[in-house]
Structures are given as structure tokens and as C-alpha cells.
Amino acid sequence: MVVSIASFVLMMIAARQLADHMATVEILFLRSLGALVILLALWPRLGTAGYTTHRLHLHVIRNVIHFCGQYAWVWGITLAPLAVVTAIEFTTPVWVALLAAVFLRERIAPHRWAAIAGGIVGVLAIVHPGARAFGPAALIVLSGSFCYAGAIMTAKALLRTDRVTALVFYMSLLQLPLGLVGSLFVWVWPVGSDAPWIVAMGVTGLTAHYSMGKALSLGDASFVLPMDFLRLPCIALAALVIYGERIDGWTMLGALLIFAGNYWSVREEARPA
């Protein structure tokens, strides 16, 4: 999850840099292309077994949903401060934890409920009434969070039979044509200064989801996902340093609540049964 958080932060910065002159759908296409090239290069090392699946239909469903979520996420990055986008996105783990309890029969222990509650209260503090979060950007990112919840649930089901490498491979392979079709209407040729950010999108598009998938394969979704709340203070600090997006008192309070809930949850999870 630490690798996943770092990857998502870098991915968000890269998306913001490219979004200055590229359409959202083209950014998603380049991201899928870069990740797919890396995975194909690793094929001789990982072997066919690392990419095998017997449930291609579920991969298709997952990636259509996930592509919609990614589109909303990147679009939201162009409309609102990065900390606000990340805060609203953190409604996803709440939905995932509840759906996991209903459909996957995962038990949500009291300390995990504390992490979820801390995350919710922290996010509400950040997007308090009157903040910039209340507007079109909030609705766009919120719709993306619903899509992410559905994609994560299908990923959890796929991990019962497929390797994590298969998940990220079919994610790149199936989302590549989705991005390409849309890009044909708004294509802008990248310039030299775009190269580092395009590479960053491709690499983090792979490492973020591989790490997230690996974490989900090792622990319950209701435990793994609340840890992702730590991404908020990280992206808020990066946005302050790079873009001058100031961190107000509400954001600091929300980050503290999020950290407190996660710290207690992880500490209780580590105790011997």
C-alpha cells in the first residue's frame, strides 16, 4: 500500500502536467500504452501463467467500469485542487468496505469501522460547506468514486483465481482501445517536455494497481482500503510545494482525523488474535 500511495501521488501530478494541453481520454490512452509495453517486456520473465485468465468477461466488465472512473478522476484533477479531488475520491473505500461485507461476506471489525469513520469525518472536514469542492468537480469525482468501488469489488473477485499481473495486464490491454477511440477526435501530439510525464503515467499506472491488487490479495478489502486515506496528506503537501495550493486548517484537521483512524486500525490489526 505504501508503493501504491506513492504511485498514485506521482500519477496525479503527471496527469495535472499533461492536462494543460491534452484531453483526458488521450492521457488515459498514453497511460495504458506505457503500462502495456512494460508488461509485454516482462512476459518472458513472468511466463504465460502470469497473464492467464479463465474469466475474461469479468475483466471486460471491470475495465469498462474502471475506465469511466479514471476518466472522471483525471477530469476532476483539471477542475479542482489536488487535495480536494483526493478527499472526495476517498468515499470509495467506504463503499468498498460496505459492499465487501454484503457481497464478499467480509467481517468489518470495530477498529476497521474506526478507520472508515475517521476517513469519512476527515473528508467532510476538508470539503466543508463553502469550500471549492461543492460544484461540478465534486460531482464528477464522486461519480468516479462509485465506479472505482465497483472496479475494486470485481478485482477482489478476480484475485481468487487470477494473479495480480493478469489484472494489470488486462486493465492495460482492454482500456487501450477505449482510450484510442476517444483520442482520435481530440489528438494532440506530445512535445519533448511531455516525455517524463508520459513515462511516469505508464509506470505508475502499472505499479499503483499492481501494489493495490497485491495488497487486496493479502488482506480484506475493508482493512486494506482505509489505509489509502494516507494519500491525502501526501498529495496535499505535493500540491503545496509544486502548485502553491495552500493547505488550510480544515485540510489539516481532516488529514489528522484520517491518520488517527488508520493508525488505530493498523495497530489493532497487528495485535495477536
NORNORLIN-V841582 format. One line per field, one symbol per residue. ss: DSSP state (2 for helix, 1 for strand, 0 for the rest). phi: phi as a letter, one per 30 degrees, with the letter a starting at -180 (. if undefined). burial: I if it has 24 or more other ideal C-beta (glycine too) atoms within 12 Angstrom, else O. Layout:
# NORNORLIN-V841582
ss=???
phi=???
burial=???
This chain:
# NORNORLIN-V841582
ss=022222222222222222000002222222222222222222222202222000022222222222222222222220000222222220022222222222200000022222222222222222000000000222222222222222222222220000022222222222222222222000000002222222222222222222222222220022222222222222222222222000002222222222222222222222000
phi=.dddddddddddddddddddbbdeddddddddddddddddddeeddidddbdbcbddddddeddddddddddddddddcbedddeddddddeedddddddddcchddcdeddddddddddddddddcdejddddleddddddddddddddddddddddddbcdddddddddddddeddddeddecbdbddceddeddddddddddddddddddddddcbdddcddeddedddddddddddddciddcdddddddddddddddddddddddddd
burial=IOIIIIIIIIIIIIIIIIIOOIIIIIIIIIIIIIIIOIIOOOOOOOOOOOIOIOOOOIIOOIIIIIIIIIIIIIIIIIIIIIIIIIIIIIIIIIIIIIIIOOOIOIOIOOIIIIIIIIIIIIIIIIIOOOIIIOOOIIOIIIIIIIIIIIIIIIIIIIIOOIIIIIIIIIIIIIIIOIIIOIIOOOOOOIOOOIOOIIIIIIIIIIIIIIIIIIIIIOIIIIIIIIIIIIIIIIIIIIIOOOOOIOIIOIIOIIIIIIIIIIOIIIOOIOOOO
